[in-house]
């Protein structure tokens, strides 16, 4: 797994990171195994990284399982957890993996894509 940094920043900072990664790759270097998710506005960052979604991330990291099982563990409504899972999947913080069930069928498991999330917000 990798380290994920969720932070506020400008478009210019984003493109500077992309350029630095491209330069490292051109030199044959291996870039850092980290993923940065950047928001221009702290309000947007905290809308995605709500306390309930952070709790969901922790639950998926500690015990990957179905949306229904995670909702039950967190004592939350399944449909609300599903919406939060979709948002965190779109952000690259969770993924959904289909696992064959013994005998027949398949089940979707929610897994964290990172060992940890580091939140960084600058308010000006």
C-alpha positions, 0 to 999 in steps of 0.5 A: 500500500501507499501513503496518501496526502490529501491537501489544499493547494493551487493548480500551479503546485499540482503541475509542479509535482507532475513535472517533477515526477516526469523528470524523475521518470525521464532520469530512470528514477522511481518516484515516491510511492505516494498519492496526493489528492489536492483541493483548491478550497479547504471546504471542498477537502473537508466535504470529501474527507468528513469524519464519517468517511474517515471512519469508513476508510479506517473500517475498510483498512482494518477489515476489508468486507462488503458494504453491508458488513461495514455498514453494520459494523459502523451502525450506519445505513447501508445506502449512506455507506454506499454513497460514501464508498462511491465518493472515496472510490472516486477519490482513489482512497478505496477500491471495490474488488469482486471476490468469488463466493464458495459454491456460487456467486460473487461478493464485492469487498471494499478495501483501502488503497493506502496504509494511511491518509495525511490531511494538510489544509492551509486556510488563508 
